[in-house]
Amino acid sequence: MAIYKTLNMAATTGYTVSLVPAGSNDSVNAPTELQITSTVACWIKALPFSVLNVLVPSAPVATPAPGVGVVADWYHMAAGQTIVLGIKRGSKSVDIMKINLEYFQFVQVWNEAGAGELKVVAV
């Protein structure tokens, strides 16, 4: 079952999008693939599913953009970009290669500038 989320973002603001309720112990409903599209430049970070996540993580309060020579564990999306994270359950590559699937629970977002939308399709 797919999960559809649309976030209407304000400029220079952080958000946490919940894909599976905090405190859930039902990994069967946790998505293994995310397709994320942003209409504006933003930073995103997908967080894994865990039964230990009893609270929704705090939204970022400042840009996660790294300084010169520094690495950040966030992905920078350009305006209009779409990315796909993970592997869809039931795909042939998962069955053939016996890949351990990663389950996603939250997506953290920092909108750089300008109002826009972030669209998430999770399966």
CNS distance restraints for C-alpha pairs under 8 A (distance, minus, plus):
assign (resid   1 and name CA) (resid  29 and name CA) 7.81 0.50 0.50
assign (resid   1 and name CA) (resid 123 and name CA) 6.31 0.50 0.50
assign (resid   2 and name CA) (resid  31 and name CA) 7.95 0.50 0.50
assign (resid   2 and name CA) (resid 121 and name CA) 6.71 0.50 0.50
assign (resid   2 and name CA) (resid 122 and name CA) 5.55 0.50 0.50
assign (resid   2 and name CA) (resid 123 and name CA) 4.61 0.50 0.50
assign (resid   3 and name CA) (resid  19 and name CA) 7.22 0.50 0.50
assign (resid   3 and name CA) (resid 120 and name CA) 7.83 0.50 0.50
assign (resid   3 and name CA) (resid 121 and name CA) 5.75 0.50 0.50
assign (resid   3 and name CA) (resid 122 and name CA) 4.96 0.50 0.50
assign (resid   3 and name CA) (resid 123 and name CA) 6.41 0.50 0.50
assign (resid   4 and name CA) (resid 119 and name CA) 7.56 0.50 0.50
assign (resid   4 and name CA) (resid 120 and name CA) 5.83 0.50 0.50
assign (resid   4 and name CA) (resid 121 and name CA) 4.82 0.50 0.50
assign (resid   4 and name CA) (resid 122 and name CA) 6.50 0.50 0.50
assign (resid   5 and name CA) (resid  17 and name CA) 7.97 0.50 0.50
assign (resid   5 and name CA) (resid 119 and name CA) 5.78 0.50 0.50
assign (resid   5 and name CA) (resid 120 and name CA) 5.08 0.50 0.50
assign (resid   5 and name CA) (resid 121 and name CA) 6.60 0.50 0.50
assign (resid   6 and name CA) (resid 117 and name CA) 6.65 0.50 0.50
assign (resid   6 and name CA) (resid 118 and name CA) 5.74 0.50 0.50
assign (resid   6 and name CA) (resid 119 and name CA) 4.52 0.50 0.50
assign (resid   6 and name CA) (resid 120 and name CA) 6.41 0.50 0.50
assign (resid   7 and name CA) (resid  17 and name CA) 7.88 0.50 0.50
assign (resid   7 and name CA) (resid 117 and name CA) 5.47 0.50 0.50
assign (resid   7 and name CA) (resid 118 and name CA) 5.06 0.50 0.50
assign (resid   7 and name CA) (resid 119 and name CA) 6.39 0.50 0.50
assign (resid   8 and name CA) (resid 115 and name CA) 7.48 0.50 0.50
assign (resid   8 and name CA) (resid 116 and name CA) 5.98 0.50 0.50
assign (resid   8 and name CA) (resid 117 and name CA) 4.69 0.50 0.50
assign (resid   8 and name CA) (resid 118 and name CA) 6.71 0.50 0.50
assign (resid   9 and name CA) (resid  13 and name CA) 7.27 0.50 0.50
assign (resid   9 and name CA) (resid 111 and name CA) 6.77 0.50 0.50
assign (resid   9 and name CA) (resid 115 and name CA) 5.49 0.50 0.50
assign (resid   9 and name CA) (resid 116 and name CA) 5.27 0.50 0.50
assign (resid   9 and name CA) (resid 117 and name CA) 5.70 0.50 0.50
assign (resid   9 and name CA) (resid 118 and name CA) 7.29 0.50 0.50
assign (resid  10 and name CA) (resid 111 and name CA) 7.02 0.50 0.50
assign (resid  10 and name CA) (resid 113 and name CA) 7.81 0.50 0.50
assign (resid  10 and name CA) (resid 114 and name CA) 6.49 0.50 0.50
assign (resid  10 and name CA) (resid 115 and name CA) 4.58 0.50 0.50
assign (resid  10 and name CA) (resid 116 and name CA) 6.84 0.50 0.50
assign (resid  11 and name CA) (resid 111 and name CA) 5.71 0.50 0.50
assign (resid  11 and name CA) (resid 112 and name CA) 6.03 0.50 0.50
assign (resid  11 and name CA) (resid 113 and name CA) 4.45 0.50 0.50
assign (resid  11 and name CA) (resid 114 and name CA) 4.53 0.50 0.50
assign (resid  11 and name CA) (resid 115 and name CA) 5.29 0.50 0.50
assign (resid  12 and name CA) (resid  62 and name CA) 7.83 0.50 0.50
assign (resid  12 and name CA) (resid  63 and name CA) 7.72 0.50 0.50
assign (resid  12 and name CA) (resid 110 and name CA) 6.80 0.50 0.50
assign (resid  12 and name CA) (resid 111 and name CA) 5.16 0.50 0.50
assign (resid  12 and name CA) (resid 112 and name CA) 4.93 0.50 0.50
assign (resid  12 and name CA) (resid 113 and name CA) 5.53 0.50 0.50
assign (resid  12 and name CA) (resid 114 and name CA) 7.67 0.50 0.50
assign (resid  13 and name CA) (resid  60 and name CA) 7.77 0.50 0.50
assign (resid  13 and name CA) (resid  61 and name CA) 7.00 0.50 0.50
assign (resid  13 and name CA) (resid  62 and name CA) 7.70 0.50 0.50
assign (resid  13 and name CA) (resid 110 and name CA) 5.80 0.50 0.50
assign (resid  13 and name CA) (resid 111 and name CA) 5.51 0.50 0.50
assign (resid  13 and name CA) (resid 112 and name CA) 7.46 0.50 0.50
assign (resid  14 and name CA) (resid  59 and name CA) 5.18 0.50 0.50
assign (resid  14 and name CA) (resid  60 and name CA) 4.75 0.50 0.50
assign (resid  14 and name CA) (resid  61 and name CA) 5.81 0.50 0.50
assign (resid  14 and name CA) (resid  62 and name CA) 7.35 0.50 0.50
assign (resid  14 and name CA) (resid 108 and name CA) 7.46 0.50 0.50
assign (resid  14 and name CA) (resid 109 and name CA) 5.53 0.50 0.50
assign (resid  14 and name CA) (resid 110 and name CA) 4.36 0.50 0.50
assign (resid  14 and name CA) (resid 111 and name CA) 6.37 0.50 0.50
assign (resid  15 and name CA) (resid  58 and name CA) 7.94 0.50 0.50
assign (resid  15 and name CA) (resid  59 and name CA) 4.61 0.50 0.50
assign (resid  15 and name CA) (resid  60 and name CA) 6.56 0.50 0.50
assign (resid  15 and name CA) (resid 108 and name CA) 5.80 0.50 0.50
assign (resid  15 and name CA) (resid 109 and name CA) 5.12 0.50 0.50
assign (resid  15 and name CA) (resid 110 and name CA) 6.49 0.50 0.50
assign (resid  16 and name CA) (resid  56 and name CA) 7.60 0.50 0.50
assign (resid  16 and name CA) (resid  57 and name CA) 6.91 0.50 0.50
assign (resid  16 and name CA) (resid  58 and name CA) 6.87 0.50 0.50
assign (resid  16 and name CA) (resid  59 and name CA) 5.07 0.50 0.50
assign (resid  16 and name CA) (resid  60 and name CA) 7.97 0.50 0.50
assign (resid  16 and name CA) (resid 106 and name CA) 6.62 0.50 0.50
assign (resid  16 and name CA) (resid 107 and name CA) 5.75 0.50 0.50
assign (resid  16 and name CA) (resid 108 and name CA) 4.45 0.50 0.50
assign (resid  16 and name CA) (resid 109 and name CA) 6.24 0.50 0.50
assign (resid  17 and name CA) (resid 106 and name CA) 5.53 0.50 0.50
assign (resid  17 and name CA) (resid 107 and name CA) 5.08 0.50 0.50
assign (resid  17 and name CA) (resid 108 and name CA) 6.25 0.50 0.50
assign (resid  17 and name CA) (resid 109 and name CA) 7.84 0.50 0.50
assign (resid  18 and name CA) (resid  22 and name CA) 7.82 0.50 0.50
assign (resid  18 and name CA) (resid  56 and name CA) 7.37 0.50 0.50
assign (resid  18 and name CA) (resid 105 and name CA) 6.29 0.50 0.50
assign (resid  18 and name CA) (resid 106 and name CA) 4.70 0.50 0.50
assign (resid  18 and name CA) (resid 107 and name CA) 6.74 0.50 0.50
assign (resid  19 and name CA) (resid  30 and name CA) 7.35 0.50 0.50
assign (resid  19 and name CA) (resid  31 and name CA) 7.71 0.50 0.50
assign (resid  19 and name CA) (resid 104 and name CA) 7.35 0.50 0.50
assign (resid  19 and name CA) (resid 105 and name CA) 5.06 0.50 0.50
assign (resid  19 and name CA) (resid 106 and name CA) 5.52 0.50 0.50
assign (resid  19 and name CA) (resid 107 and name CA) 7.72 0.50 0.50
assign (resid  19 and name CA) (resid 122 and name CA) 7.72 0.50 0.50
assign (resid  20 and name CA) (resid  24 and name CA) 7.00 0.50 0.50
assign (resid  20 and name CA) (resid  29 and name CA) 7.34 0.50 0.50
assign (resid  20 and name CA) (resid  30 and name CA) 6.05 0.50 0.50
assign (resid  20 and name CA) (resid  49 and name CA) 7.89 0.50 0.50
assign (resid  20 and name CA) (resid 105 and name CA) 5.15 0.50 0.50
assign (resid  20 and name CA) (resid 106 and name CA) 7.26 0.50 0.50
assign (resid  21 and name CA) (resid 105 and name CA) 7.72 0.50 0.50
assign (resid  22 and name CA) (resid  51 and name CA) 7.97 0.50 0.50
assign (resid  22 and name CA) (resid  53 and name CA) 5.61 0.50 0.50
assign (resid  22 and name CA) (resid  54 and name CA) 4.84 0.50 0.50
assign (resid  22 and name CA) (resid  55 and name CA) 5.36 0.50 0.50
assign (resid  22 and name CA) (resid  56 and name CA) 5.76 0.50 0.50
assign (resid  23 and name CA) (resid  51 and name CA) 5.97 0.50 0.50
assign (resid  23 and name CA) (resid  52 and name CA) 6.87 0.50 0.50
assign (resid  23 and name CA) (resid  53 and name CA) 5.71 0.50 0.50
assign (resid  23 and name CA) (resid  54 and name CA) 4.00 0.50 0.50
assign (resid  23 and name CA) (resid  55 and name CA) 6.83 0.50 0.50
assign (resid  24 and name CA) (resid  51 and name CA) 6.06 0.50 0.50
assign (resid  24 and name CA) (resid  54 and name CA) 7.60 0.50 0.50
assign (resid  25 and name CA) (resid  50 and name CA) 7.65 0.50 0.50
assign (resid  25 and name CA) (resid  51 and name CA) 5.04 0.50 0.50
assign (resid  26 and name CA) (resid  30 and name CA) 7.14 0.50 0.50
assign (resid  27 and name CA) (resid  49 and name CA) 7.28 0.50 0.50
assign (resid  27 and name CA) (resid 103 and name CA) 7.29 0.50 0.50
assign (resid  30 and name CA) (resid  49 and name CA) 6.84 0.50 0.50
assign (resid  30 and name CA) (resid 103 and name CA) 5.65 0.50 0.50
assign (resid  30 and name CA) (resid 104 and name CA) 6.02 0.50 0.50
assign (resid  30 and name CA) (resid 105 and name CA) 6.41 0.50 0.50
assign (resid  30 and name CA) (resid 123 and name CA) 7.99 0.50 0.50
assign (resid  31 and name CA) (resid 103 and name CA) 5.55 0.50 0.50
assign (resid  31 and name CA) (resid 104 and name CA) 5.52 0.50 0.50
assign (resid  31 and name CA) (resid 105 and name CA) 7.41 0.50 0.50
assign (resid  31 and name CA) (resid 122 and name CA) 5.51 0.50 0.50
assign (resid  31 and name CA) (resid 123 and name CA) 4.75 0.50 0.50
assign (resid  32 and name CA) (resid  86 and name CA) 5.69 0.50 0.50
assign (resid  32 and name CA) (resid  87 and name CA) 5.84 0.50 0.50
assign (resid  32 and name CA) (resid  88 and name CA) 5.68 0.50 0.50
assign (resid  32 and name CA) (resid  89 and name CA) 6.35 0.50 0.50
assign (resid  32 and name CA) (resid 101 and name CA) 6.35 0.50 0.50
assign (resid  32 and name CA) (resid 102 and name CA) 5.63 0.50 0.50
assign (resid  32 and name CA) (resid 103 and name CA) 4.66 0.50 0.50
assign (resid  32 and name CA) (resid 104 and name CA) 6.06 0.50 0.50
assign (resid  32 and name CA) (resid 122 and name CA) 7.37 0.50 0.50
assign (resid  32 and name CA) (resid 123 and name CA) 6.10 0.50 0.50
assign (resid  33 and name CA) (resid  84 and name CA) 6.99 0.50 0.50
assign (resid  33 and name CA) (resid  85 and name CA) 5.59 0.50 0.50
assign (resid  33 and name CA) (resid  86 and name CA) 4.44 0.50 0.50
assign (resid  33 and name CA) (resid  87 and name CA) 5.01 0.50 0.50
assign (resid  33 and name CA) (resid  88 and name CA) 5.02 0.50 0.50
assign (resid  33 and name CA) (resid  89 and name CA) 7.71 0.50 0.50
assign (resid  33 and name CA) (resid 103 and name CA) 7.85 0.50 0.50
assign (resid  33 and name CA) (resid 104 and name CA) 7.73 0.50 0.50
assign (resid  33 and name CA) (resid 122 and name CA) 5.70 0.50 0.50
assign (resid  33 and name CA) (resid 123 and name CA) 5.37 0.50 0.50
assign (resid  34 and name CA) (resid  84 and name CA) 5.53 0.50 0.50
assign (resid  34 and name CA) (resid  85 and name CA) 5.11 0.50 0.50
assign (resid  34 and name CA) (resid  86 and name CA) 6.51 0.50 0.50
assign (resid  34 and name CA) (resid 120 and name CA) 6.63 0.50 0.50
assign (resid  34 and name CA) (resid 121 and name CA) 5.79 0.50 0.50
assign (resid  34 and name CA) (resid 122 and name CA) 4.56 0.50 0.50
assign (resid  34 and name CA) (resid 123 and name CA) 6.66 0.50 0.50
assign (resid  35 and name CA) (resid  82 and name CA) 6.88 0.50 0.50
assign (resid  35 and name CA) (resid  83 and name CA) 5.75 0.50 0.50
assign (resid  35 and name CA) (resid  84 and name CA) 4.44 0.50 0.50
assign (resid  35 and name CA) (resid  85 and name CA) 6.56 0.50 0.50
assign (resid  35 and name CA) (resid 120 and name CA) 5.70 0.50 0.50
assign (resid  35 and name CA) (resid 121 and name CA) 5.14 0.50 0.50
assign (resid  35 and name CA) (resid 122 and name CA) 6.41 0.50 0.50
assign (resid  36 and name CA) (resid  82 and name CA) 5.48 0.50 0.50
assign (resid  36 and name CA) (resid  83 and name CA) 5.41 0.50 0.50
assign (resid  36 and name CA) (resid  84 and name CA) 6.39 0.50 0.50
assign (resid  36 and name CA) (resid 118 and name CA) 7.04 0.50 0.50
assign (resid  36 and name CA) (resid 119 and name CA) 5.66 0.50 0.50
assign (resid  36 and name CA) (resid 120 and name CA) 4.62 0.50 0.50
assign (resid  36 and name CA) (resid 121 and name CA) 6.58 0.50 0.50
assign (resid  37 and name CA) (resid  80 and name CA) 6.76 0.50 0.50
assign (resid  37 and name CA) (resid  81 and name CA) 5.75 0.50 0.50
assign (resid  37 and name CA) (resid  82 and name CA) 4.24 0.50 0.50
assign (resid  37 and name CA) (resid  83 and name CA) 6.63 0.50 0.50
assign (resid  37 and name CA) (resid 118 and name CA) 5.74 0.50 0.50
assign (resid  37 and name CA) (resid 119 and name CA) 5.11 0.50 0.50
assign (resid  37 and name CA) (resid 120 and name CA) 6.60 0.50 0.50
assign (resid  38 and name CA) (resid  42 and name CA) 7.45 0.50 0.50
assign (resid  38 and name CA) (resid  77 and name CA) 7.16 0.50 0.50
assign (resid  38 and name CA) (resid  78 and name CA) 7.51 0.50 0.50
assign (resid  38 and name CA) (resid  79 and name CA) 5.97 0.50 0.50
assign (resid  38 and name CA) (resid  80 and name CA) 5.51 0.50 0.50
assign (resid  38 and name CA) (resid  81 and name CA) 5.94 0.50 0.50
assign (resid  38 and name CA) (resid  82 and name CA) 6.75 0.50 0.50
assign (resid  38 and name CA) (resid 116 and name CA) 7.42 0.50 0.50
assign (resid  38 and name CA) (resid 117 and name CA) 5.81 0.50 0.50
assign (resid  38 and name CA) (resid 118 and name CA) 4.44 0.50 0.50
assign (resid  38 and name CA) (resid 119 and name CA) 6.33 0.50 0.50
assign (resid  39 and name CA) (resid  79 and name CA) 4.90 0.50 0.50
assign (resid  39 and name CA) (resid  80 and name CA) 4.61 0.50 0.50
assign (resid  39 and name CA) (resid  81 and name CA) 7.28 0.50 0.50
assign (resid  39 and name CA) (resid 116 and name CA) 5.49 0.50 0.50
assign (resid  39 and name CA) (resid 117 and name CA) 5.47 0.50 0.50
assign (resid  39 and name CA) (resid 118 and name CA) 6.58 0.50 0.50
assign (resid  40 and name CA) (resid  77 and name CA) 7.99 0.50 0.50
assign (resid  40 and name CA) (resid  78 and name CA) 6.58 0.50 0.50
assign (resid  40 and name CA) (resid  79 and name CA) 3.93 0.50 0.50
assign (resid  40 and name CA) (resid  80 and name CA) 6.43 0.50 0.50
assign (resid  40 and name CA) (resid 111 and name CA) 7.42 0.50 0.50
assign (resid  40 and name CA) (resid 112 and name CA) 7.79 0.50 0.50
assign (resid  40 and name CA) (resid 113 and name CA) 7.41 0.50 0.50
assign (resid  40 and name CA) (resid 114 and name CA) 6.98 0.50 0.50
assign (resid  40 and name CA) (resid 115 and name CA) 7.32 0.50 0.50
assign (resid  40 and name CA) (resid 116 and name CA) 5.51 0.50 0.50
assign (resid  40 and name CA) (resid 117 and name CA) 7.07 0.50 0.50
assign (resid  41 and name CA) (resid  76 and name CA) 7.38 0.50 0.50
assign (resid  41 and name CA) (resid  77 and name CA) 5.50 0.50 0.50
assign (resid  41 and name CA) (resid  78 and name CA) 4.50 0.50 0.50
assign (resid  41 and name CA) (resid  79 and name CA) 4.47 0.50 0.50
assign (resid  41 and name CA) (resid  80 and name CA) 7.92 0.50 0.50
assign (resid  41 and name CA) (resid 111 and name CA) 6.58 0.50 0.50
assign (resid  41 and name CA) (resid 112 and name CA) 5.90 0.50 0.50
assign (resid  41 and name CA) (resid 113 and name CA) 7.02 0.50 0.50
assign (resid  42 and name CA) (resid  76 and name CA) 5.93 0.50 0.50
assign (resid  42 and name CA) (resid  77 and name CA) 5.33 0.50 0.50
assign (resid  42 and name CA) (resid  78 and name CA) 6.80 0.50 0.50
assign (resid  42 and name CA) (resid  79 and name CA) 7.66 0.50 0.50
assign (resid  42 and name CA) (resid 109 and name CA) 6.87 0.50 0.50
assign (resid  42 and name CA) (resid 110 and name CA) 5.53 0.50 0.50
assign (resid  42 and name CA) (resid 111 and name CA) 4.40 0.50 0.50
assign (resid  42 and name CA) (resid 112 and name CA) 5.18 0.50 0.50
assign (resid  42 and name CA) (resid 113 and name CA) 7.90 0.50 0.50
assign (resid  43 and name CA) (resid  63 and name CA) 7.95 0.50 0.50
assign (resid  43 and name CA) (resid  64 and name CA) 7.19 0.50 0.50
assign (resid  43 and name CA) (resid  65 and name CA) 7.59 0.50 0.50
assign (resid  43 and name CA) (resid  74 and name CA) 6.14 0.50 0.50
assign (resid  43 and name CA) (resid  75 and name CA) 5.46 0.50 0.50
assign (resid  43 and name CA) (resid  76 and name CA) 4.47 0.50 0.50
assign (resid  43 and name CA) (resid  77 and name CA) 5.95 0.50 0.50
assign (resid  43 and name CA) (resid 109 and name CA) 5.64 0.50 0.50
assign (resid  43 and name CA) (resid 110 and name CA) 5.07 0.50 0.50
assign (resid  43 and name CA) (resid 111 and name CA) 6.54 0.50 0.50
assign (resid  43 and name CA) (resid 112 and name CA) 7.50 0.50 0.50
assign (resid  44 and name CA) (resid  74 and name CA) 5.58 0.50 0.50
assign (resid  44 and name CA) (resid  75 and name CA) 5.25 0.50 0.50
assign (resid  44 and name CA) (resid  76 and name CA) 6.51 0.50 0.50
assign (resid  44 and name CA) (resid  77 and name CA) 7.36 0.50 0.50
assign (resid  44 and name CA) (resid 107 and name CA) 6.75 0.50 0.50
assign (resid  44 and name CA) (resid 108 and name CA) 5.57 0.50 0.50
assign (resid  44 and name CA) (resid 109 and name CA) 4.59 0.50 0.50
assign (resid  44 and name CA) (resid 110 and name CA) 6.56 0.50 0.50
assign (resid  45 and name CA) (resid  73 and name CA) 7.23 0.50 0.50
assign (resid  45 and name CA) (resid  74 and name CA) 5.00 0.50 0.50
assign (resid  45 and name CA) (resid  75 and name CA) 6.32 0.50 0.50
assign (resid  45 and name CA) (resid 107 and name CA) 5.65 0.50 0.50
assign (resid  45 and name CA) (resid 108 and name CA) 5.11 0.50 0.50
assign (resid  45 and name CA) (resid 109 and name CA) 6.63 0.50 0.50
assign (resid  46 and name CA) (resid 104 and name CA) 6.76 0.50 0.50
assign (resid  46 and name CA) (resid 105 and name CA) 7.73 0.50 0.50
assign (resid  46 and name CA) (resid 106 and name CA) 5.99 0.50 0.50
assign (resid  46 and name CA) (resid 107 and name CA) 4.45 0.50 0.50
assign (resid  46 and name CA) (resid 108 and name CA) 6.37 0.50 0.50
assign (resid  47 and name CA) (resid 104 and name CA) 5.86 0.50 0.50
assign (resid  47 and name CA) (resid 105 and name CA) 5.95 0.50 0.50
assign (resid  47 and name CA) (resid 106 and name CA) 5.10 0.50 0.50
assign (resid  47 and name CA) (resid 107 and name CA) 5.96 0.50 0.50
assign (resid  47 and name CA) (resid 108 and name CA) 7.57 0.50 0.50
assign (resid  48 and name CA) (resid 102 and name CA) 6.96 0.50 0.50
assign (resid  48 and name CA) (resid 103 and name CA) 5.59 0.50 0.50
assign (resid  48 and name CA) (resid 104 and name CA) 4.31 0.50 0.50
assign (resid  48 and name CA) (resid 105 and name CA) 5.43 0.50 0.50
assign (resid  48 and name CA) (resid 106 and name CA) 7.00 0.50 0.50
assign (resid  49 and name CA) (resid  53 and name CA) 7.53 0.50 0.50
assign (resid  49 and name CA) (resid 103 and name CA) 5.23 0.50 0.50
assign (resid  49 and name CA) (resid 104 and name CA) 4.80 0.50 0.50
assign (resid  49 and name CA) (resid 105 and name CA) 4.46 0.50 0.50
assign (resid  49 and name CA) (resid 106 and name CA) 7.58 0.50 0.50
assign (resid  50 and name CA) (resid 105 and name CA) 7.57 0.50 0.50
assign (resid  56 and name CA) (resid 106 and name CA) 7.98 0.50 0.50
assign (resid  59 and name CA) (resid 108 and name CA) 6.48 0.50 0.50
assign (resid  59 and name CA) (resid 109 and name CA) 7.43 0.50 0.50
assign (resid  60 and name CA) (resid  64 and name CA) 7.79 0.50 0.50
assign (resid  60 and name CA) (resid 108 and name CA) 7.31 0.50 0.50
assign (resid  60 and name CA) (resid 109 and name CA) 7.24 0.50 0.50
assign (resid  60 and name CA) (resid 110 and name CA) 6.53 0.50 0.50
assign (resid  62 and name CA) (resid 110 and name CA) 7.65 0.50 0.50
assign (resid  63 and name CA) (resid 110 and name CA) 6.32 0.50 0.50
assign (resid  63 and name CA) (resid 112 and name CA) 7.45 0.50 0.50
assign (resid  64 and name CA) (resid  72 and name CA) 6.98 0.50 0.50
assign (resid  64 and name CA) (resid  74 and name CA) 6.97 0.50 0.50
assign (resid  64 and name CA) (resid 110 and name CA) 7.48 0.50 0.50
assign (resid  65 and name CA) (resid  72 and name CA) 6.81 0.50 0.50
assign (resid  65 and name CA) (resid  74 and name CA) 7.78 0.50 0.50
assign (resid  66 and name CA) (resid  70 and name CA) 5.41 0.50 0.50
assign (resid  66 and name CA) (resid  71 and name CA) 5.83 0.50 0.50
assign (resid  66 and name CA) (resid  72 and name CA) 5.47 0.50 0.50
assign (resid  67 and name CA) (resid  71 and name CA) 7.86 0.50 0.50
assign (resid  77 and name CA) (resid  81 and name CA) 6.18 0.50 0.50
assign (resid  77 and name CA) (resid  82 and name CA) 7.96 0.50 0.50
assign (resid  86 and name CA) (resid 101 and name CA) 7.58 0.50 0.50
assign (resid  86 and name CA) (resid 102 and name CA) 6.63 0.50 0.50
assign (resid  87 and name CA) (resid  91 and name CA) 7.44 0.50 0.50
assign (resid  87 and name CA) (resid  94 and name CA) 7.55 0.50 0.50
assign (resid  87 and name CA) (resid 101 and name CA) 7.02 0.50 0.50
assign (resid  87 and name CA) (resid 102 and name CA) 7.94 0.50 0.50
assign (resid  88 and name CA) (resid 123 and name CA) 6.43 0.50 0.50
assign (resid  89 and name CA) (resid  94 and name CA) 7.27 0.50 0.50
assign (resid  89 and name CA) (resid 101 and name CA) 7.70 0.50 0.50
assign (resid  89 and name CA) (resid 123 and name CA) 7.57 0.50 0.50
assign (resid  90 and name CA) (resid  94 and name CA) 6.67 0.50 0.50
assign (resid  90 and name CA) (resid  95 and name CA) 6.94 0.50 0.50
assign (resid  91 and name CA) (resid  95 and name CA) 6.68 0.50 0.50
assign (resid  92 and name CA) (resid  96 and name CA) 5.99 0.50 0.50
assign (resid  93 and name CA) (resid  97 and name CA) 5.76 0.50 0.50
assign (resid  93 and name CA) (resid  98 and name CA) 7.83 0.50 0.50
assign (resid  93 and name CA) (resid  99 and name CA) 7.79 0.50 0.50
assign (resid  94 and name CA) (resid  98 and name CA) 5.43 0.50 0.50
assign (resid  94 and name CA) (resid  99 and name CA) 5.11 0.50 0.50
assign (resid  94 and name CA) (resid 100 and name CA) 7.80 0.50 0.50
assign (resid  94 and name CA) (resid 101 and name CA) 7.90 0.50 0.50
assign (resid  95 and name CA) (resid  99 and name CA) 7.30 0.50 0.50
